[in-house]
């Protein structure tokens, strides 16, 4: 594996945050108690592979009375680079509100190992169960070029949260 290619994504790899209440003072200065809340989407660009994720709470698959919350996430992977690439493996890091971390590794995504030429995209929707009403996910896809050069395409962190949790 090309170690230089294992560097984190570029440009938009940071999670986006929305400002919570109480973030400004009357004088317009930021207060130390300002709360940043992660939004349920992310975007990262690594070696021409853009990964965009949008997550949402699925009330129809959840049962909070049994401490079961289910989240759907839609991923769009777009090849903006010059090389044809194939997604061969996935690695997810999932953390719930209690700090419990689970890692998921495996071949491809939803039964596919898509090959993307320049300008092509692959989109899929999958799900994640949690025992808490919010958490987060991030990870990477192992990509391989036609020349056999392997690299990790970043999946930037995004929030999983029941919409009623943060009001």
C-alpha positions in Angstrom: 0.0 0.0 0.0 1.3 3.5 -0.8 1.9 5.1 2.6 1.9 8.6 1.2 -1.6 8.0 -0.1 -2.9 7.0 3.4 -2.9 10.7 4.5 -6.3 12.1 5.5 -8.5 13.6 2.8 -8.1 17.2 1.8 -10.2 20.4 1.6 -13.6 19.5 2.9 -12.6 16.6 5.1 -13.6 18.4 8.4 -17.1 17.8 9.7 -19.5 20.7 9.4 -20.9 22.1 12.6 -23.8 24.3 13.5 -23.7 26.8 16.3 -25.9 26.1 19.4 -27.7 28.7 21.5 -25.7 31.0 23.7 -22.7 31.2 21.4 -22.4 35.0 21.3 -22.2 37.7 23.9 -24.0 41.1 23.5 -20.6 42.6 22.6 -20.3 40.1 19.7 -17.5 38.1 21.3 -17.6 34.3 21.4 -18.1 32.8 24.9 -16.2 29.8 26.2 -19.5 27.9 26.7 -20.4 28.0 23.0 -21.7 24.6 21.9 -20.9 23.2 18.5 -23.2 20.5 17.3 -22.2 18.2 14.5 -24.6 18.0 11.6 -25.7 14.7 10.1 -23.6 15.1 6.9 -20.0 15.1 5.8 -17.8 15.5 2.8 -14.2 14.5 2.1 -11.9 14.5 -0.9 -9.0 12.1 -1.1 -6.9 11.6 -4.3 -9.8 12.7 -6.4 -12.4 10.5 -4.7 -15.2 12.6 -3.1 -17.3 10.9 -0.4 -20.5 12.7 0.7 -22.7 11.3 3.4 -26.2 12.4 4.6 -27.7 10.6 7.6 -31.2 10.6 9.0 -33.1 9.1 11.9 -35.5 6.3 11.0 -38.4 6.3 13.4 -40.1 3.3 11.5 -37.1 1.1 12.4 -36.6 2.5 15.9 -38.1 1.6 19.3 -36.8 4.1 21.9 -38.8 2.4 24.7 -36.5 -0.6 24.1 -33.4 1.6 23.7 -33.2 1.0 20.0 -32.5 3.8 17.6 -31.9 3.2 13.9 -30.3 5.6 11.4 -30.1 5.5 7.7 -27.2 7.1 5.8 -26.8 7.7 2.1 -23.3 7.8 0.7 -22.3 9.2 -2.7 -18.9 8.3 -3.9 -17.7 10.3 -7.0 -14.5 9.9 -8.9 -13.2 13.4 -9.7 -9.7 12.1 -10.4 -7.9 11.0 -13.6 -7.5 7.3 -12.6 -10.2 4.7 -12.7 -10.7 3.4 -9.2 -12.4 0.4 -7.5 -13.8 0.4 -4.0 -12.6 -2.9 -2.5 -13.1 -2.7 1.3 -14.8 -0.5 3.9 -13.9 0.4 7.5 -16.4 2.2 9.7 -15.9 3.5 13.2 -19.2 3.9 15.0 -19.5 5.6 18.4 -22.7 5.9 20.5 -23.5 8.6 23.1 -21.9 6.6 25.9 -18.5 6.5 24.0 -18.9 2.8 23.1 -17.0 2.2 19.8 -17.7 -0.5 17.3 -15.6 -1.1 14.1 -17.0 -2.6 11.0 -14.7 -3.9 8.2 -15.5 -5.9 5.1 -15.4 -6.2 1.4 -17.2 -3.5 -0.7 -20.5 -1.8 0.2 -24.0 -3.3 0.1 -22.7 -6.3 -1.8 -20.8 -4.2 -4.4 -17.2 -3.4 -5.2 -17.9 -0.6 -7.7 -15.4 0.5 -10.3 -15.6 4.3 -11.1 -14.2 5.9 -14.1 -13.5 9.7 -14.1 -16.8 11.5 -13.5 -18.8 8.5 -12.4 -20.6 8.1 -9.1 -21.9 5.3 -7.0 -24.7 5.9 -4.4 -26.1 3.6 -1.8 -28.1 3.7 1.4 -27.4 1.6 4.5 -28.3 1.7 8.2 -26.8 1.7 11.6 -28.5 0.6 14.9 -27.5 2.4 18.2 -28.5 1.8 21.8 -28.5 5.6 22.4 -30.4 8.4 20.6 -27.2 9.9 19.1 -23.7 9.0 18.0 -21.3 9.4 15.2 -19.6 7.5 12.3 -16.5 8.0 10.2 -14.1 5.7 8.4 -12.6 5.0 5.0 -12.8 3.0 1.8 -9.9 1.1 0.4 -9.6 2.1 -3.2 -7.4 0.6 -5.9 -6.4 2.1 -9.2 -6.1 0.1 -12.4 -2.4 0.2 -11.9 -2.8 -1.6 -8.5 -2.0 1.5 -6.4 -4.1 1.2 -3.2 -5.1 4.2 -1.0 -7.7 5.0 1.7 -10.5 7.4 0.8 -11.7 9.2 3.9 -15.3 9.2 5.1 -15.4 12.3 7.3 -17.2 12.2 10.6 -21.0 12.8 10.7 -23.6 12.7 13.4 -26.3 10.2 14.0 -29.1 11.7 16.0 -32.8 11.5 16.7 -34.2 14.8 15.4 -35.9 15.5 18.7 -32.7 15.1 20.8 -31.3 18.6 20.2 -33.9 21.4 20.6 
